[in-house]
């Protein structure tokens, strides 16, 4: 599966052999071994749907959550699964504590779908949406941080920044922005849709109040796998509008599955397809040992891209 260079062989994927697929930032290609494991889970469910979904799935998802949390440097108690980053962002934005005269701050690199959500939330509350212009090229992390932080005001109630901007590819200094916002008492929501797998992610060090990221892009998990991380101080207040189903523990059948933040929000999706993708978020050991164990994986992937396309590859 792996060459002497440390890169997986092309046969690890089901891609067209004539295609140099570099757009994992759009939709990541899922390795064949991960697809096979996902099919195995589907087969397990179909042998006894109720037994699997009610009795087995909660523990299985908890195990996956623990491994994904370790990969992202997060405590698993604040990590929940969702179908994609946009849904996770909406969960937080819809519950922003806004009032007339308040501000929500983002940048001109914000993903259009997220910008639309912010406009709706601000309009609904009679608040204002402030957009900080961030030049590109920016001239360093300090310049980018200052472009955002200079727009903070006493009215700012939420700051929304990208980890890696979708449209421009800019990597934002999230740690510096979050630290100053924390000092001023302003919560920070990070759109990390493109970060996991492209960059090393350590959510404990990052210090954001909320971080949302996809696993079906650079991590190459099955499609519709994403996570929402919430810092401890917000876990008692963050809720979703509805839950698709109840866990067996909610009925008192299996008390070992507590109704914690992680178990009650976005984690258990009833009979939707999301659970299968979430399990696939943790790859088989052979894939995980290469992918998660390569600390310089972004450099390795960049080198592979250049080998396929020439020196102008990003």
Buried (B, 14 or more C-beta within 10 A) or exposed (E): EEEEEBBBEEEBBEBEEEEEBBEBBEEBBBBBBBBEBBEEBBEBBEEEEEEBBBBBBBEBBBEBBBBBBEBBBBBBBBBBBBBBBBBBBBBBBBBBEBEEEBBBBBBBBBBEEBBEBBEBBBEEBEBBBBBBEBEEEBEEBEEBBBBBBEBBEEBBBBBBBBBBBBEBBBBBBBBBBBBBBBEEEBBBBBBBBBBBBBBBBEBEEBBBBBBBBBBBBBBBBBBBBBBBBBBEEBBEEBEBEEBEEEBBBBEEEBEEBEEEBBBBBBBBBBEEEBBBBBBBBBBEEBBBEBBBEBEEBBEBBEBBBEEEEEEEBE
